[in-house]
């Protein structure tokens, strides 16, 4: 059993000598991708269009002061758990009634997320050409806030918009150096496992609302 | 087997279900890779093929790099020869940690080794959490399709299964059935001790595992329990995180026509200091289970490039007629037809490469350009070479000898008029033979010519 027996079989199947050869240089991935228009306004519109095509929602606001009232109206009295992202504090979201925040203990966070109506996070990046939120797990962003509650609200500055996956991987060639978990969220959770009929919110949030600031 | 195929073909409800589901997936795929939607599609396929070939041809090196990087991030890597070793590892860990409940997200690799059954023998509850897989686990069935495991089940079947197995009131509305599953499974997620997932990619330069899904059950499986175990085939390794720019653009489009699946998780090791949640322990189980047998053949090793998108199933006229359960193993469709005989040998699966019209549709839609028809032909050759020679083969050998030896031919052709042909072929009308053969006529003509010249 174990590493040596599997690796020995692999080497034998490939016809290698017992001593491994040096790692060959990897193939380049750069393709003749047409350069997208990366003006922030264009990216924001494209992001909104793509997220909305997946039944997500997107609002853009100019001023940071507009965010807290907007989130309050979206919550409409329901409960929320906000992440520890500094930007949410700047927006005044952590001060809203019915919003819990500041969790550092896993069990307490899990219990809060399991009963909250909405999870409120920021996003490290957003990908315009697919309507995707990119979140890296950290002390600011927990994994469960964007996962357990039935609704997910993500608030982020416009400057975090990227054109797409290529730009993300150019910027973050080694995501594992930053965090133990990076997740790309593209619209609400969905399934079509029964008769190919689309149902949203099967395990993750059935509603995804993005708020672009600036 | 034959009677089962006949039953499937004769069942109009099942035929409609298979045809509609695969048809819809097929249309969505072709729309999403069309020249307007993805102009670089062919370039991406070529690149994906090169990357996979490169990774497979250097598999030992990338596996070592992957394992070293997982360990650098605080995870552990366990290499296993077969399913028994995987089950032993999971059981051992569960016992040590006092675990009782496992939540599992969809993984063909664990289906391959019957992991759930092996665990249940030891009173360890292992719950499938993908909606389709959950329905099938309750019904004690195998997946019908690589990406749409329960495509043969109607809402009425699901209502029957839920009522019988969960003791709930009968519910025939699909949305309500889905929400019922959400409630039941949410309880499981919150009390599970271990989460098991598969992997779509193992990223060597990062020591990371990439899992792609739409429901969120894989994210829950790897985020809620304190222990995350990944079980993946050794062929899943790719060189670099940046290569995902190629593979992710192809995978979801080929599978369901989505530009990206809802959730793409990129996880490397247990939670790090400061991170609020995530597992405390992270294990990657790398499974051989016969993959190195495929690797040994330079022509057929491309079978290991497969990224399990299911596009070849939807394109295949045979799969669309006989469905997923008539294939001898959990991998169905054209990809099943090429890998099953290589894993399980010809006595069990030697008929599979012949159950194809060689129309080539599978090869055309494959996002990593596996030459499935070519591999099918190679397998046909091998199956035939391994078989004891049939009487037909012997007869043609005799015929070939006769045709190469004029005297033998002459001798036998003299026997033919005596009814030999007619008795050999009783069901056909053999036209009456000419009274004299060509050779006889020729010889006579030459003789007459010589006689004239002589005179």
Interface residues (C-beta under 8 A of the other chain):
Chain A: X1 X2 X3 X5 X6 X7 X9 X10 X11 X12 X13 X14 X16 X20 X21 X23 X24 X26 X27 X29 X31 X32 X33 X34 X84 X103 X104 X105 X106 X109 X110 X114 X129 X130 X132 X137 X138 X139 X142 X143 X144 X147 X148 X165 X166 X169 X170 X172 X173 X174 X175 X176 X177 X179 X180 X181 X182 X183 X184 X185 X186 X187 X188 X189 X190 X191 X192 X193 X194 X195 X196 X197 X199 X201 X202 X203 X204 X205
Chain B: X17 X20 X21 X24 X39 X40 X43 X44 X47 X50 X51 X54 X57 X58 X59 X60 X61 X63 X64 X65 X67 X69 X73 X77 X78 X79 X80 X81 X85 X129 X130 X131 X132 X135 X148 X149 X150 X151 X153 X154 X155 X158 X174 X175 X177 X178 X179 X181 X182 X185 X186 X190 X203 X205 X206 X207 X208 X214 X215 X216 X217 X219 X220 X222 X223 X224 X234 X239 X240 X241 X242 X243 X244 X245 X246 X248 X249 X256 X258 X259 X260 X261 X262 X263 X264 X265 X266 X267 X268 X269 X270 X271 X272 X274 X275 X276 X277 X278 X282 X286 X288 X292 X293 X295 X296 X301
